[in-house]
Amino acid sequence: MQQLPEAKADPHSEPILELANIRHSYAGNPALRGISLDVARGEFLTLLGPSGSGKSTLLRVIAGLEEPDSVGQMRLDGHDIRKLPANLRNVSTVFQHFALFPHMTVGQNVEYSLRLRKVPQDLRRQRAEEALALVRLEGKYERRIHQLSGGERQRVALARSLVMGPDVLLLDEPLGALDERLRLDMQLELIELRRKTGGTFILVTHSQEEAITMSDRIVLMRSGAIEQVGTPRDLFGSPETEFAARFMGVENVLRGTLAAMSGRRAEVRVGDQIIVGRAVGDVARMGPGDAVFVAIRAEHVHVGAGGGAANTLRGTDGAPIYKGRFSDVTYRSAVGSLVARLGDADQRAPKHADLSFSPEHCIVGVVDRGKLA
């Protein structure tokens, strides 16, 4: 198996995968609503979203396991693959439940696809050993699958997919069946594997933590459409819609109406209060009175004297919840419930306090991008 150089995705390079206007439905129910997306060579791209958002369907369409209702373009490494069957597409898929053959050895599992393609036995063995070395399973060629741990079985599944030298490695929630500690370890394994091979990985997951940890770029999907695309920092720090903010785990999301705009500085009326924040996405296209949301992460809500901050509210009836390394305290305020995070879990939370947050850490975005289309 060819050892590729270590590489980092170049977002400006020619894409390895080009998708345009992919539509698909099940029994008349839309699953993909005109998906268009380019994937850079060497990129770790994550398709993120809740169940039913279309992410696994899109992966199956790329793999050739699902034939879309219509597609404008689907090119892999410059070649049109719209009519190409799955076995002739140079992609490989790792599934959640591994799909390993228990009656075969580790090595036989890894070289199975090579045997189907009539690769000579000596070369099959060599390439399988190289793939096992990539996933740190040297010396395990003759082991039986039942002798391996869950993490080792996952690495065998990865080696089996890598042995063909795919243009794109497709990962369909591959960590979903692992316990939490093993899942965290395998995240690091996948990051290191991509670094070693320089390959192009497309991951499907519903876990925003997985997506943020591993990705160069995240495609957040909702109801068969793309909600937002960006780096992990973009999605975490600047969610552009209310759905994106809530899905990315922002604790404080409030609805209001736009009162005034100056550049990217937005004033939002929430109840009888004016909150000042940083406008993102399509808010620049909106006018006074339009519905918007404001979002503030709990760690950015300061508990104590407001000190004349632009956004200061009185919090009452603080109810702390112990989270191990920190405590989250929910306060009642003039704009509704606000959650503040105390970095010291043993810190005593005041029952009543001023709550303040800076405009820079207060995101203002559109409630629903579809209403602007």
C-alpha positions in Angstrom: 0.0 0.0 0.0 1.4 3.4 -1.0 2.4 5.5 2.0 1.2 9.0 1.5 3.0 12.0 2.9 1.8 13.7 5.9 -0.5 16.5 4.8 -2.9 19.2 5.9 -6.0 20.0 3.9 -5.6 23.0 1.7 -9.1 24.6 1.4 -7.9 26.4 -1.8 -6.7 23.2 -3.5 -8.6 21.4 -6.3 -11.4 19.5 -4.6 -11.2 15.7 -4.4 -15.0 15.4 -4.3 -17.5 17.7 -5.9 -21.2 17.4 -5.3 -24.0 19.6 -6.8 -27.7 19.6 -6.3 -28.2 16.1 -4.8 -31.8 15.3 -4.1 -33.2 12.2 -2.6 -36.4 11.1 -0.9 -37.9 8.0 0.8 -41.6 7.3 0.1 -42.0 10.9 -1.0 -40.4 12.3 2.2 -37.4 14.5 1.3 -34.1 13.2 2.7 -31.7 15.4 0.8 -32.9 18.8 -0.5 -30.4 20.0 -3.2 -27.1 19.4 -1.4 -24.0 21.0 -3.0 -20.6 20.6 -1.4 -16.9 20.5 -2.3 -14.4 18.5 -0.3 -10.8 19.5 -0.4 -8.0 16.9 -0.9 -6.6 15.8 2.4 -9.5 17.4 4.4 -11.2 15.9 7.5 -14.8 16.9 6.9 -17.6 16.1 9.3 -21.3 15.8 8.5 -23.0 16.8 11.7 -26.6 16.8 12.7 -29.5 15.1 14.5 -31.1 11.8 13.5 -33.0 12.3 10.3 -31.0 15.3 9.1 -29.7 13.4 6.0 -26.1 13.0 6.9 -25.9 9.2 6.6 -28.0 9.3 3.4 -25.5 11.7 1.9 -22.7 9.4 2.8 -24.4 6.4 1.2 -25.0 8.4 -2.0 -21.3 9.2 -2.1 -20.4 5.6 -1.5 -22.8 4.4 -4.3 -25.0 2.5 -1.8 -27.9 4.7 -2.4 -29.0 6.1 -5.8 -30.3 9.7 -5.5 -33.5 10.9 -7.2 -31.5 13.5 -9.1 -28.0 14.9 -9.0 -26.4 17.8 -10.9 -22.8 16.7 -10.4 -20.8 14.1 -8.5 -17.1 14.0 -9.3 -14.4 12.1 -7.5 -10.8 13.0 -8.3 -12.0 14.7 -11.5 -14.1 11.8 -12.7 -17.8 11.7 -13.1 -19.2 8.9 -10.8 -22.9 9.5 -11.1 -23.5 6.3 -12.9 -20.6 4.3 -11.4 -21.6 1.3 -9.2 -20.3 1.2 -5.6 -17.6 -1.4 -6.3 -16.0 0.8 -8.9 -15.8 4.0 -6.8 -12.5 4.4 -5.1 -14.0 5.1 -1.7 -14.2 2.9 1.4 -16.7 3.0 4.2 -16.2 2.2 7.9 -19.6 1.4 9.6 -20.6 1.8 13.3 -20.8 -2.0 13.9 -17.5 -2.9 12.1 -19.0 -5.8 10.0 -15.9 -8.0 10.6 -16.0 -11.7 9.7 -15.6 -13.7 13.0 -14.4 -16.9 11.3 -11.5 -15.1 9.7 -8.2 -13.9 11.2 -7.4 -10.2 11.6 -5.2 -10.3 8.5 -7.8 -12.2 6.4 -10.4 -9.5 7.3 -8.1 -6.7 6.3 -7.2 -8.3 2.9 -10.7 -9.5 2.1 -11.4 -6.8 -0.5 -7.9 -7.4 -2.1 -8.8 -11.1 -2.5 -12.0 -10.2 -4.2 -10.0 -8.1 -6.7 -7.6 -11.1 -7.4 -4.6 -9.4 -5.9 -1.8 -12.0 -5.5 -1.4 -13.6 -2.1 2.1 -12.2 -1.3 1.1 -8.7 -2.2 -2.2 -9.0 -0.2 -0.2 -10.0 2.9 2.2 -7.2 2.5 -0.5 -4.5 2.0 -2.5 -5.9 5.0 0.6 -5.8 7.2 1.2 -2.2 6.2 -2.4 -1.2 6.9 -2.3 -2.9 10.3 0.9 -1.0 11.1 -0.8 2.2 10.3 -3.4 1.5 12.9 -0.9 0.2 15.5 -1.8 -3.5 15.2 1.5 -4.8 14.2 1.8 -8.5 15.0 -1.9 -9.1 15.2 -2.3 -10.5 11.7 -3.0 -14.1 12.9 -5.3 -13.1 15.8 -9.0 -14.0 15.8 -11.6 -11.2 16.0 -13.0 -12.5 19.3 -9.6 -12.0 20.9 -9.6 -8.3 20.3 -10.9 -5.4 22.4 -13.6 -3.0 21.0 -11.0 -0.4 20.1 -8.8 -3.0 18.3 -11.8 -4.2 16.3 -12.5 -0.7 15.3 -8.9 -0.3 14.1 -9.2 -3.6 12.1 -12.2 -2.1 10.4 -10.1 1.0 9.6 -7.2 -1.0 8.3 -9.6 -3.0 6.0 -10.9 0.3 4.5 -7.4 1.8 4.2 -5.8 -1.2 2.5 -7.5 -0.3 -0.8 -5.9 3.2 -0.9 -9.3 5.0 -1.3 -9.5 8.5 -2.6 -12.0 9.2 0.3 -12.5 7.3 3.5 -16.1 7.4 4.7 -16.8 7.0 8.4 -20.4 6.4 9.3 -20.6 7.0 13.1 -17.7 4.7 13.6 -17.4 5.5 17.3 -21.0 5.2 18.2 -20.7 1.6 19.6 -17.7 2.4 21.9 -17.8 3.4 25.5 -16.9 7.0 26.4 -13.3 6.4 27.3 -12.6 4.3 24.3 -14.5 6.8 22.1 -12.2 9.7 23.3 -9.1 7.5 22.6 -10.3 6.6 19.1 -10.9 10.3 18.3 -7.1 10.8 18.8 -6.4 7.7 16.8 -8.4 9.0 13.8 -6.7 12.4 14.0 -3.3 10.7 14.0 -4.3 8.3 11.2 -5.3 11.2 9.0 -2.1 13.0 9.8 0.0 9.9 8.8 -1.8 9.2 5.6 -2.7 12.6 4.4 -6.0 11.0 3.3 -9.4 12.6 2.8 -11.9 11.6 5.6 -15.6 12.3 5.7 -17.1 11.5 9.1 -20.8 11.3 10.0 -21.7 12.0 13.6 -24.4 13.5 15.8 -21.9 14.5 18.5 -20.8 18.1 18.3 -17.9 17.2 20.6 -16.6 14.6 18.1 -17.0 17.1 15.3 -15.2 19.9 17.0 -12.3 17.6 18.1 -11.5 16.0 14.8 -12.6 18.2 11.9 -11.0 20.7 9.6 -14.5 21.7 8.6 -18.0 20.9 9.8 -21.2 20.7 7.7 -24.1 21.1 10.0 -27.2 19.5 8.5 -30.9 19.9 9.3 -33.9 18.2 7.6 -31.9 17.2 4.5 -30.3 20.7 3.9 -27.1 22.3 4.9 -27.6 24.7 7.9 -24.1 26.1 8.2 -20.6 25.2 7.0 -17.4 26.3 8.7 -14.4 25.4 10.9 -15.0 24.1 14.4 -14.3 27.6 15.7 -16.9 29.0 13.4 -19.6 26.6 14.5 -18.7 26.8 18.2 -18.1 30.5 18.4 -20.4 31.9 15.7 -23.5 29.8 15.1 -25.5 31.7 12.5 -29.0 30.3 13.3 -31.0 29.4 16.4 -30.9 25.8 15.4 -27.1 25.9 15.0 -26.7 27.6 18.4 -28.9 25.1 20.2 -27.3 22.1 18.5 -23.8 23.3 19.2 -24.7 23.4 22.9 -25.1 27.1 23.7 -26.7 27.2 27.1 -28.4 30.6 26.8 -30.5 31.2 23.6 -33.1 34.0 23.7 -35.4 35.3 21.0 -35.9 39.0 20.4 -36.3 41.6 17.7 -33.6 43.6 16.0 -33.6 47.2 17.3 -30.6 48.8 15.6 -27.5 47.8 13.6 -24.1 49.5 13.3 -21.6 47.5 11.3 -21.6 44.2 13.1 -22.8 45.7 16.4 -26.5 44.7 16.9 -29.0 45.9 19.5 -31.7 43.5 20.2 -34.9 44.0 22.2 -35.6 41.0 24.5 -38.7 41.7 26.5 -38.2 45.2 27.9 -34.4 45.0 27.8 -31.9 45.9 25.1 -29.0 43.4 24.7 -26.0 44.4 22.6 -24.2 41.7 20.6 -22.1 40.7 17.6 -24.1 40.1 14.5 -23.2 36.9 12.4 -24.4 35.4 9.2 -27.5 36.9 7.5 -28.3 39.5 10.2 -26.8 42.2 8.0 -29.7 41.6 5.5 -32.3 42.2 8.3 -34.0 45.4 9.5 -35.5 46.8 12.7 -38.3 44.6 14.1 -37.1 41.4 12.4 -37.0 38.3 14.6 -33.5 37.3 15.8 -31.9 35.3 18.5 -29.1 36.1 21.0 -26.8 33.3 22.3 -24.4 33.4 25.2 -22.3 30.5 26.4 -22.5 29.9 30.2 -18.8 30.4 30.6 -19.1 34.0 29.3 -21.7 35.0 31.8 -19.9 36.8 34.7 -21.5 36.5 38.2 -20.8 39.6 40.3 -20.9 43.4 40.1 -21.7 44.4 36.6 -19.2 47.3 36.5 -21.1 49.2 33.8 -20.9 46.4 31.3 -23.1 46.8 28.2 -25.1 43.8 29.1 -26.0 43.6 32.8 -29.0 41.9 34.3 -30.1 41.1 37.8 -30.2 37.4 38.5 -32.3 35.9 41.3 -32.9 32.5 42.8 -29.7 31.0 41.6 -30.0 27.2 41.4 -26.5 25.5 41.1 -26.0 22.1 39.3 -22.7 20.3 40.1 -20.9 19.2 36.9 -17.7 17.8 38.3 -15.0 20.3 37.2 -17.5 23.2 37.3 -21.0 24.2 38.4 -23.8 25.7 36.2 -26.1 28.1 38.0 -29.5 28.9 36.6 -30.8 32.4 37.4 -34.1 34.1 36.7 -33.8 37.4 35.0 -35.8 40.1 33.1 -35.1 38.2 29.8 -35.8 34.7 31.2 -33.5 32.0 32.6 -29.8 32.6 32.3 -27.2 30.0 33.0 -23.8 31.1 34.4 -20.8 28.8 34.8 -18.6 28.8 37.9 -15.2 27.5 37.0 -14.6 26.3 40.6 -17.2 23.6 41.3 -16.8 24.2 45.1 -17.4 28.0 44.7 -20.5 29.0 46.6 -23.0 30.5 44.2 -24.7 33.7 45.3 -28.5 33.4 45.5 -28.9 36.9 43.9 -26.2 38.6 41.7 -25.6 40.9 38.8 -25.1 38.9 35.6 -23.0 40.5 32.8 -21.6 39.4 29.4 -19.7 41.3 26.8 -21.1 42.2 23.3 -18.3 40.2 21.7 -19.4 37.0 23.5 -23.1 37.6 22.7 -24.0 36.2 19.2 -26.9 37.7 17.3 -28.2 35.6 14.4 -31.3 34.7 12.4 -34.0 32.5 13.9 -34.5 30.5 10.7 -32.3 31.0 7.6 -35.1 29.6 5.4 -37.2 32.7 5.9 -34.6 34.8 4.1 -34.3 32.5 1.1 
